[in-house]
């Protein structure tokens, strides 16, 4: 999966919102690494592809002065092209005002599906929760990265979800260029 990794301060706000979701007892929720999923990939993007993506993401953020800001909570479904275990799950968190389109990945053959909108993942859920607003989250500094997100099933396939968990690993990030270089 290609993701946008916000600067640490913004991830702290997302972590706090995630903690409030879990403290509130949201059923059918699992942790997500506080990043914005951008696209499902056939293969990890190479370093040069990530640099191009980072530049295009910066360009896409210039309407907001280079700052990416949150809106209301949103539930982002995994696409039909996702592996079977993910198709019934949603990435939940504040929607961000970063426009996503296949053009961000133009010329990259490794993309299976570009997500329809940018959501800062605070949890993976089976249904959109009724949750308090995350408050305003805003960032200018961010990085593009590959992420491996894998479902693990300690209970065995088709059994109770009590043993279900997810693991993730972020690849080496490529920071978005400074705003002044793209004006």
FENKA-V230216 format. One record per backbone hydrogen bond with DSSP energy under -1.0 kcal/mol. NH is the residue of the N-H (numbers start at 1). CO is the residue of the C=O. E is the energy in kcal/mol with one decimal. If there is no record, write none. Layout:
# FENKA-V230216
NH;CO;E
NH;CO;E
This chain:
# FENKA-V230216
2;39;-2.7
3;145;-2.8
4;36;-2.2
5;143;-3.7
7;141;-2.0
11;7;-1.8
12;8;-1.8
13;9;-1.3
14;10;-1.9
15;11;-2.6
16;12;-2.2
17;13;-2.0
18;14;-2.7
19;15;-2.7
20;16;-1.9
21;17;-1.9
22;18;-2.3
23;19;-2.6
24;20;-1.6
25;22;-1.2
26;21;-1.7
30;124;-2.6
36;4;-2.6
38;2;-3.1
39;2;-1.5
40;113;-2.7
42;110;-4.1
50;46;-2.4
51;47;-2.0
52;48;-2.2
53;49;-2.5
54;50;-2.7
55;51;-2.0
56;52;-2.3
57;53;-2.7
58;54;-2.1
59;55;-2.3
60;56;-2.4
61;57;-1.2
62;59;-1.2
64;61;-1.3
65;62;-2.2
66;61;-2.2
67;64;-1.3
68;139;-3.5
70;137;-2.1
71;95;-2.6
74;93;-3.0
76;91;-3.3
78;89;-1.5
82;79;-2.0
86;83;-2.1
89;86;-2.3
90;125;-2.5
91;76;-3.0
92;123;-3.2
93;74;-1.9
95;72;-3.0
96;118;-3.0
97;69;-2.3
104;101;-1.8
105;102;-1.7
106;103;-1.3
108;105;-2.5
112;40;-2.7
113;40;-1.4
115;38;-2.6
120;94;-2.5
121;35;-2.5
122;92;-3.4
123;92;-1.5
124;30;-2.9
125;90;-2.6
139;68;-2.3
143;5;-2.0
144;174;-2.8
145;3;-2.1
147;1;-2.6
148;169;-2.7
150;167;-3.1
152;165;-3.8
154;163;-2.2
159;156;-1.7
164;161;-1.8
165;152;-2.6
167;150;-2.7
169;148;-2.0
171;146;-3.4
174;144;-2.7
176;142;-2.9
182;179;-2.0
